[in-house]
């Protein structure tokens, strides 16, 4: 294998959205850097099961408005 072609693999600290932290190894940044997450398993709808639709004029609203009187009960 060629020498000095791989990035440095070192320890970094990951900060979750609730402020809790854990250490892992990564090629991100430098030794001791922090990775602050915006989305993680504590608040992402894929893991929490909660989802909110904030759209007010998107395609979903247009679809519902178009077919609201379709006659299916």
Secondary structure, DSSP 4 states (H G I P E B T S, - for coil): --TT-SPP-EEEEEE-TTS-EEEEEESSSSTT-EEE-SS-TTT-HHHH-------SSSHHHHHHHHTTTS---
